[in-house]
Amino acid sequence: MPSSNKLLEIIAIQTEIAKLGLDLGGVMGLVVDKVLPLIGADGAAIELAEGEDMVYRAASGMAEGQIGLRLKLEGSMSGLCVRTGETMRCRDSDSDNRVDREACRAVGLRSMIVMPLLHHDEPIGALKAMSQQADHFTDDDMQMLQLLSEVVAAAMFFATKYDTDDLFHRATHDGMTGLANRALFMDRLRNTVLQNSRDKRPAGVLMIDMDGLKGINDNHGHRAGDAVLVEFANRIRSAARQSDTVARLGGDEFAMILDPVDATAGILTAMDRLEQQITTPFTFEGRTYVLQASIGAAEFPDDGQDIGTLIETADQRMYAQKRLHHAKLKSSRTG
């Protein structure tokens, strides 16, 4: 049996989950973070079964960069776990025929535990703990993860109000703004790069940071800050085309996938359209707020042919613009 200290850790995690209420994305993020110290894992993920794929919808540690990764239900241990509803342990991915060996090597894992997550007694996903070492996990670790998987499944059950469609929406969208969340953004960007590589067609990534949110929260309260944040999200959405993906990555960070990129107008036109939508003054409870964003862009394949390079390039350009905005603001105050 797990030690009393470990059982107390589970109880503490249950308490934190209860505080998150119906925030399914928050619950999943909390759980994959807590798995690491709980059983000494190097990484953790929650995968949801979507069609013929298992999709990483929350991840931590060595798996953090794999959010949005898709594995086939047929040919992966997590897929087998969901199909059978059974807990599984892989002692060594190099010799276990049940695993997707290529995906294991891409993530860097050698051993893992995979627990089914049940919704109305049907497996709808899996909680996975992973290690860079072969044969890392013990029977006690499996018992601990079993307890945790039951907590996650219960949280999903109540958060989605018994609706499976709602489960997937909550897992892939931001609760405040209704935009795609980081997991769905990474999933869409990964698929866009793969598809556009085959079609030899350009695509764009915009990283968008809302300027001044902290000042609004500090000076006018979080109620005003939340209203401004939702309005900011709505304006980004209104500037996007139906084929684009708009996401809130967290806090005041947003992103957009431009697919396709207009051969004549290009990314700069999309950025100009976005800035025009954002900068119109916004009035809330009798007070007017001037919205501003720092935007950085990267184009596939010219600026990078993998999602990490594209995001990093767009991020760097966004931060360069933010520094320019700060310099102009400082100059106007001293002038």
C-alpha positions as CSV (number, residue, x, y, z in Angstrom):
1,M,0.0,0.0,0.0
2,P,1.1,3.6,-0.6
3,S,2.5,5.4,2.5
4,S,0.3,7.6,4.6
5,N,2.2,10.6,3.3
6,K,1.4,9.7,-0.3
7,L,-2.2,9.3,0.5
8,L,-2.2,12.7,2.1
9,E,-0.8,14.1,-1.1
10,I,-3.7,12.5,-3.0
11,I,-6.2,14.2,-0.6
12,A,-4.4,17.5,-1.1
13,I,-4.7,17.1,-4.9
14,Q,-8.4,16.3,-4.5
15,T,-8.9,19.5,-2.6
16,E,-7.1,21.6,-5.3
17,I,-9.3,19.9,-7.9
18,A,-12.4,20.7,-6.0
19,K,-11.4,24.4,-5.9
20,L,-11.1,24.5,-9.6
21,G,-14.8,23.5,-10.0
22,L,-15.9,23.2,-13.6
23,D,-12.6,24.4,-15.1
24,L,-11.8,21.1,-16.9
25,G,-8.6,22.5,-18.6
26,G,-7.4,23.7,-15.2
27,V,-8.1,20.3,-13.7
28,M,-6.2,18.4,-16.4
29,G,-3.3,20.9,-16.1
30,L,-3.1,20.5,-12.4
31,V,-3.2,16.7,-12.5
32,V,-0.3,16.3,-15.0
33,D,1.8,18.7,-13.0
34,K,1.1,16.8,-9.7
35,V,1.9,13.4,-11.2
36,L,5.6,14.3,-11.5
37,P,6.4,14.6,-7.8
38,L,3.8,12.2,-6.7
39,I,5.4,9.1,-8.3
40,G,8.7,10.5,-9.5
41,A,7.7,10.7,-13.1
42,D,9.7,12.6,-15.7
43,G,6.5,13.6,-17.6
44,A,2.8,13.1,-17.7
45,A,-0.1,13.6,-20.1
46,I,-3.8,13.3,-20.4
47,E,-4.9,12.0,-23.8
48,L,-8.5,12.1,-25.0
49,A,-9.9,9.7,-27.6
50,E,-11.0,11.8,-30.6
51,G,-12.2,9.8,-33.6
52,E,-9.4,7.4,-34.5
53,D,-6.8,9.3,-32.5
54,M,-5.5,9.7,-29.0
55,V,-4.7,13.4,-28.6
56,Y,-2.4,15.0,-25.9
57,R,-4.7,17.6,-24.3
58,A,-2.6,18.3,-21.2
59,A,1.0,17.6,-20.6
60,S,3.9,18.3,-18.2
61,G,7.6,17.6,-17.8
62,M,9.3,15.9,-20.7
63,A,5.9,15.8,-22.5
64,E,5.1,19.5,-22.2
65,G,6.1,20.3,-25.8
66,Q,3.9,17.5,-27.2
67,I,0.5,19.1,-26.5
68,G,-1.6,18.4,-29.6
69,L,0.3,15.3,-30.5
70,R,-1.9,12.6,-32.1
71,L,-1.4,8.9,-31.7
72,K,-3.5,6.3,-33.4
73,L,-6.0,4.4,-31.3
74,E,-4.8,1.3,-33.1
75,G,-1.1,0.8,-32.5
76,S,-0.5,2.8,-29.3
77,M,-0.6,1.7,-25.6
78,S,-2.9,4.6,-24.7
79,G,-5.3,3.5,-27.5
80,L,-5.2,-0.1,-26.3
81,C,-5.9,1.2,-22.7
82,V,-9.0,3.1,-23.9
83,R,-10.2,0.2,-26.1
84,T,-9.9,-2.4,-23.3
85,G,-10.5,-0.1,-20.2
86,E,-7.5,-1.7,-18.6
87,T,-4.5,-0.2,-16.7
88,M,-1.2,-0.9,-18.5
89,R,2.4,-0.7,-17.6
90,C,5.3,-0.6,-20.1
91,R,8.6,-1.5,-18.6
92,D,10.7,-0.8,-21.7
93,S,9.3,0.9,-24.8
94,D,12.2,-0.4,-26.9
95,S,10.9,-4.0,-26.5
96,D,7.2,-3.6,-25.8
97,N,5.2,-4.3,-29.0
98,R,2.0,-2.6,-27.6
99,V,3.5,0.9,-27.9
100,D,4.0,3.4,-30.7
101,R,7.7,3.1,-30.6
102,E,8.4,6.1,-32.9
103,A,6.2,8.4,-30.7
104,C,7.9,7.1,-27.6
105,R,11.3,7.9,-29.0
106,A,10.1,11.4,-30.1
107,V,9.0,12.1,-26.5
108,G,12.0,10.4,-25.0
109,L,10.2,7.9,-22.7
110,R,11.4,4.4,-21.9
111,S,8.8,3.3,-19.4
112,M,5.2,4.4,-18.6
113,I,1.9,3.7,-16.8
114,V,-1.3,4.3,-18.6
115,M,-4.6,4.5,-16.8
116,P,-8.1,4.7,-18.5
117,L,-10.3,7.7,-17.7
118,L,-13.9,6.7,-17.6
119,H,-17.0,8.8,-18.5
120,H,-20.3,7.1,-17.9
121,D,-18.3,3.9,-17.5
122,E,-16.9,4.3,-21.0
123,P,-13.1,5.0,-21.5
124,I,-12.8,8.4,-23.1
125,G,-9.1,9.1,-22.5
126,A,-6.0,8.1,-20.6
127,L,-3.8,9.4,-17.8
128,K,-0.1,8.6,-18.7
129,A,2.9,8.9,-16.5
130,M,6.3,8.5,-18.2
131,S,10.0,8.1,-17.4
132,Q,13.2,8.4,-19.3
133,Q,14.4,5.2,-17.6
134,A,13.4,1.7,-18.3
135,D,11.4,-0.2,-15.7
136,H,11.1,2.9,-13.5
137,F,7.6,2.5,-12.0
138,T,6.5,0.2,-9.1
139,D,3.3,-1.4,-8.1
140,D,2.8,1.4,-5.5
141,D,3.1,3.9,-8.3
142,M,0.4,2.2,-10.2
143,Q,-1.9,2.3,-7.1
144,M,-1.2,6.0,-6.6
145,L,-1.9,6.8,-10.3
146,Q,-5.1,4.7,-10.1
147,L,-6.4,6.8,-7.2
148,L,-5.5,10.0,-9.2
149,S,-7.1,8.8,-12.4
150,E,-10.4,8.2,-10.5
151,V,-10.3,11.8,-9.2
152,V,-9.7,13.1,-12.7
153,A,-12.5,11.0,-14.2
154,A,-14.9,12.2,-11.5
155,A,-13.9,15.9,-12.2
156,M,-14.5,15.4,-15.9
157,F,-17.9,13.7,-15.2
158,F,-19.2,16.7,-13.2
159,A,-17.4,19.4,-15.2
160,T,-19.1,18.3,-18.4
161,K,-22.6,17.8,-16.9
162,Y,-22.7,14.3,-18.3
163,D,-22.3,15.5,-21.9
164,T,-19.5,13.9,-23.9
165,D,-19.5,16.6,-26.6
166,D,-19.1,19.2,-23.8
167,L,-16.1,17.3,-22.5
168,F,-14.2,17.8,-25.7
169,H,-15.2,21.4,-26.0
170,R,-14.1,22.2,-22.4
171,A,-10.8,20.3,-23.0
172,T,-10.0,22.3,-26.1
173,H,-11.4,25.8,-25.4
174,D,-10.7,28.7,-23.0
175,G,-13.5,29.0,-20.4
176,M,-13.5,32.8,-20.3
177,T,-13.2,33.8,-23.9
178,G,-14.5,30.7,-25.8
179,L,-11.4,30.7,-28.0
180,A,-9.3,27.7,-28.7
181,N,-6.9,26.9,-25.8
182,R,-3.2,26.1,-26.0
183,A,-3.8,22.4,-26.5
184,L,-6.1,22.9,-29.5
185,F,-3.8,25.6,-30.9
186,M,-0.8,23.3,-30.9
187,D,-2.9,20.5,-32.4
188,R,-4.1,22.8,-35.2
189,L,-0.7,24.2,-35.8
190,R,0.9,20.7,-36.0
191,N,-1.7,19.6,-38.5
192,T,-1.4,22.8,-40.5
193,V,2.3,22.3,-40.9
194,L,1.9,18.7,-41.9
195,Q,-0.8,19.4,-44.4
196,N,0.8,22.5,-45.9
197,S,4.1,20.6,-46.2
198,R,2.3,18.1,-48.4
199,D,0.5,20.8,-50.4
200,K,3.5,23.1,-50.6
201,R,1.3,26.0,-49.4
202,P,2.3,28.8,-47.0
203,A,0.7,29.4,-43.6
204,G,1.2,32.1,-40.9
205,V,1.4,32.2,-37.1
206,L,0.7,35.4,-35.1
207,M,1.7,35.7,-31.4
208,I,-0.4,38.4,-29.8
209,D,0.2,39.9,-26.4
210,M,-2.4,42.3,-24.9
211,D,-0.6,45.4,-23.6
212,G,-1.7,47.0,-20.3
213,L,-3.8,44.3,-18.7
214,K,-1.9,44.4,-15.5
215,G,-2.4,48.2,-15.2
216,I,-6.1,47.8,-15.7
217,N,-6.4,45.1,-13.1
218,D,-4.3,47.1,-10.6
219,N,-6.1,50.4,-11.2
220,H,-9.6,49.5,-12.0
221,G,-10.1,45.9,-10.6
222,H,-10.3,42.4,-12.1
223,R,-13.9,42.9,-13.1
224,A,-12.8,45.6,-15.5
225,G,-9.7,43.6,-16.5
226,D,-11.9,40.5,-17.4
227,A,-14.3,42.7,-19.4
228,V,-11.4,44.2,-21.4
229,L,-9.9,40.7,-21.9
230,V,-13.1,39.3,-23.3
231,E,-13.6,42.3,-25.6
232,F,-9.9,41.9,-26.8
233,A,-10.6,38.2,-27.6
234,N,-13.8,39.1,-29.5
235,R,-12.0,41.7,-31.6
236,I,-9.3,39.2,-32.5
237,R,-12.0,36.7,-33.4
238,S,-13.8,39.2,-35.6
239,A,-10.6,40.0,-37.5
240,A,-10.0,36.3,-38.3
241,R,-11.3,34.4,-41.3
242,Q,-13.4,31.2,-41.0
243,S,-10.4,29.2,-42.0
244,D,-8.1,30.7,-39.3
245,T,-7.7,29.5,-35.7
246,V,-7.7,32.0,-32.9
247,A,-6.5,30.9,-29.4
248,R,-5.9,32.2,-25.9
249,L,-2.7,30.6,-24.7
250,G,-3.1,31.9,-21.2
251,G,-3.3,35.2,-19.3
252,D,-2.9,38.0,-21.8
253,E,-1.3,35.8,-24.5
254,F,-3.2,35.0,-27.7
255,A,-2.3,33.5,-31.0
256,M,-3.7,33.0,-34.5
257,I,-3.0,30.5,-37.3
258,L,-3.5,32.0,-40.7
259,D,-4.3,29.3,-43.2
260,P,-4.0,29.9,-46.0
261,V,-1.8,33.0,-46.3
262,D,-3.1,35.3,-49.1
263,A,-0.6,35.2,-51.9
264,T,-1.2,38.9,-52.7
265,A,-1.9,40.5,-49.3
266,G,0.3,38.3,-47.1
267,I,0.7,38.3,-43.4
268,L,1.2,42.1,-43.0
269,T,-2.3,42.8,-44.3
270,A,-3.7,40.4,-41.7
271,M,-1.7,42.1,-39.0
272,D,-2.9,45.6,-40.1
273,R,-6.5,44.3,-40.1
274,L,-6.1,42.9,-36.6
275,E,-4.5,46.1,-35.2
276,Q,-7.4,48.2,-36.6
277,Q,-9.9,45.9,-34.9
278,I,-8.1,46.0,-31.6
279,T,-7.3,49.7,-31.2
280,T,-10.9,51.1,-31.3
281,P,-11.6,52.4,-27.8
282,F,-13.8,50.2,-25.5
283,T,-16.2,51.5,-22.9
284,F,-17.1,49.5,-19.8
285,E,-19.2,50.9,-16.9
286,G,-18.7,54.5,-18.0
287,R,-14.9,54.2,-18.4
288,T,-13.1,54.2,-21.7
289,Y,-10.1,51.9,-22.3
290,V,-7.7,52.1,-25.2
291,L,-6.7,48.6,-26.2
292,Q,-3.3,47.8,-27.7
293,A,-1.5,44.7,-28.7
294,S,2.1,43.6,-29.5
295,I,2.0,41.2,-32.5
296,G,4.8,39.0,-33.9
297,A,4.5,36.9,-37.1
298,A,6.2,34.0,-38.6
299,E,5.5,32.3,-42.0
300,F,5.7,28.7,-42.9
301,P,7.9,27.5,-44.5
302,D,10.1,30.6,-44.9
303,D,10.6,31.3,-41.2
304,G,10.6,27.7,-40.1
305,Q,9.4,24.2,-41.0
306,D,8.5,23.0,-37.5
307,I,6.1,24.4,-35.0
308,G,8.7,25.1,-32.3
309,T,10.7,27.3,-34.7
310,L,7.6,29.1,-36.0
311,I,6.4,29.9,-32.5
312,E,9.8,31.0,-31.2
313,T,10.3,33.3,-34.2
314,A,6.8,34.9,-33.9
315,D,7.4,35.3,-30.1
316,Q,10.7,37.0,-30.6
317,R,9.2,39.5,-33.1
318,M,6.3,40.1,-30.7
319,Y,8.6,40.9,-27.8
320,A,10.6,43.2,-30.1
321,Q,7.4,45.1,-30.8
322,K,6.5,45.2,-27.1
323,R,9.9,46.7,-26.3
324,L,9.2,49.4,-28.9
325,H,5.8,50.2,-27.4
326,H,7.4,50.5,-24.0
327,A,10.1,52.8,-25.3
328,K,7.5,55.0,-27.0
329,L,5.4,55.2,-23.9
330,K,8.4,56.1,-21.7
331,S,9.5,58.8,-24.3
332,S,6.0,60.3,-24.3
333,R,5.9,60.5,-20.5
334,T,9.4,62.1,-20.2
335,G,8.8,64.4,-23.2
